[in-house]
Amino acid sequence: MTRDAVEAARAADTADASIACCAPLTRETITAEDAESFAHLLKAIADPVRLRLVSIVAASEGQEACVCDLTAPVGLSQPTVSHHLKILTDAGVFSRSKRGTWAYYRLVPGALEAIAAPLVSV
């Protein structure tokens, strides 16, 4: 390929790229602050064990489960499961209540919808 042909090809590529990069947005994007909050939430659930815990609690009666009922399904010790549950609670996915010696975790109403909202709406 000659030098002129190479330069012409680069110019064509640059022209194509400038057309693509100038496409107007068709909807609003999330703010930097909202992106930070959303990333924190995604990090909290972006773990196979935590995803399973969310699924189990969401499928439980009243969308609530005792920590004692969550260890066997994920095959981990109670302290490890409690650690994962704390992360999910801190992120706002679960609420926690103590009854006697056991902790119960309930799915926060709207938590799952909040996880999907920035990706499907705006």
C-alpha positions as CSV (number, residue, x, y, z in Angstrom):
1,M,0.0,0.0,0.0
2,T,1.4,3.4,-0.9
3,R,1.9,6.2,1.6
4,D,-1.0,8.2,0.1
5,A,-3.3,5.2,0.3
6,V,-2.4,4.6,4.0
7,E,-3.0,8.3,4.8
8,A,-6.3,8.2,2.9
9,A,-7.4,5.1,4.9
10,R,-6.5,6.8,8.2
11,A,-8.5,9.9,7.2
12,A,-11.5,7.7,6.4
13,D,-11.2,5.9,9.7
14,T,-10.9,9.3,11.5
15,A,-14.0,10.6,9.7
16,D,-16.0,7.4,10.6
17,A,-14.9,7.8,14.2
18,S,-15.9,11.4,14.4
19,I,-19.4,10.6,13.1
20,A,-19.9,7.9,15.7
21,C,-18.6,10.0,18.6
22,C,-20.9,12.9,17.8
23,A,-24.1,10.9,18.0
24,P,-26.5,12.8,20.3
25,L,-27.6,11.2,23.6
26,T,-31.2,10.1,23.5
27,R,-31.8,10.1,27.2
28,E,-30.2,11.4,30.4
29,T,-27.3,9.5,32.0
30,I,-26.7,8.9,35.6
31,T,-24.7,11.5,37.6
32,A,-21.2,10.8,38.9
33,E,-22.6,10.6,42.5
34,D,-25.4,8.2,41.4
35,A,-22.8,6.1,39.6
36,E,-20.7,5.8,42.8
37,S,-23.8,4.7,44.8
38,F,-24.8,2.2,42.1
39,A,-21.2,0.8,41.9
40,H,-21.2,0.3,45.7
41,L,-24.5,-1.6,45.4
42,L,-23.2,-3.7,42.5
43,K,-20.0,-4.6,44.3
44,A,-22.1,-5.8,47.3
45,I,-24.1,-8.2,45.2
46,A,-21.3,-9.1,42.7
47,D,-20.3,-12.3,44.5
48,P,-21.8,-15.7,43.8
49,V,-22.5,-16.4,47.5
50,R,-24.2,-13.0,48.0
51,L,-26.3,-13.5,44.8
52,R,-27.4,-16.9,46.2
53,L,-28.3,-15.3,49.6
54,V,-30.4,-12.6,47.9
55,S,-32.1,-15.3,45.8
56,I,-32.8,-17.5,48.9
57,V,-34.2,-14.6,51.0
58,A,-36.2,-13.2,48.1
59,A,-37.8,-16.7,47.6
60,S,-38.5,-17.3,51.3
61,E,-41.9,-16.7,52.9
62,G,-42.3,-13.0,53.6
63,Q,-38.9,-12.4,51.8
64,E,-37.2,-13.1,55.2
65,A,-34.9,-15.8,56.5
66,C,-33.0,-16.7,59.6
67,V,-29.2,-16.8,59.3
68,C,-29.5,-20.4,60.7
69,D,-31.4,-21.3,57.5
70,L,-28.9,-19.7,55.2
71,T,-25.7,-21.6,56.0
72,A,-26.6,-25.0,54.6
73,P,-27.8,-23.9,51.2
74,V,-24.5,-22.0,50.5
75,G,-22.3,-24.6,52.2
76,L,-20.4,-22.0,54.4
77,S,-20.0,-21.5,58.1
78,Q,-22.3,-19.2,60.0
79,P,-19.6,-16.5,60.6
80,T,-18.8,-16.4,56.8
81,V,-22.5,-16.2,55.9
82,S,-22.9,-13.5,58.5
83,H,-20.1,-11.5,56.9
84,H,-21.8,-11.7,53.5
85,L,-25.1,-10.7,55.1
86,K,-23.5,-7.7,56.7
87,I,-22.2,-6.5,53.4
88,L,-25.7,-6.9,51.9
89,T,-27.3,-5.1,54.8
90,D,-24.8,-2.2,54.7
91,A,-25.5,-1.8,51.0
92,G,-29.3,-1.6,51.7
93,V,-30.3,-4.9,50.2
94,F,-31.4,-6.5,53.5
95,S,-32.7,-5.2,56.8
96,R,-31.8,-7.1,59.9
97,S,-33.7,-7.9,63.1
98,K,-32.6,-9.9,66.1
99,R,-35.0,-12.5,67.7
100,G,-33.4,-14.2,70.7
101,T,-30.0,-15.4,69.6
102,W,-30.8,-15.5,65.9
103,A,-30.6,-12.7,63.3
104,Y,-33.3,-12.5,60.6
105,Y,-32.7,-10.9,57.3
106,R,-35.5,-9.4,55.2
107,L,-35.2,-8.1,51.6
108,V,-35.7,-4.3,51.7
109,P,-38.8,-3.4,49.6
110,G,-37.7,-2.1,46.2
111,A,-34.0,-3.1,46.7
112,L,-34.0,-5.4,43.7
113,E,-35.7,-2.8,41.5
114,A,-33.1,-0.2,42.7
115,I,-30.4,-2.5,41.4
116,A,-31.9,-2.6,37.9
117,A,-33.2,1.0,37.7
118,P,-30.1,2.8,36.6
119,L,-29.7,0.4,33.7
120,V,-33.3,0.3,32.4
121,S,-34.6,3.7,33.1
122,V,-33.6,7.4,33.1
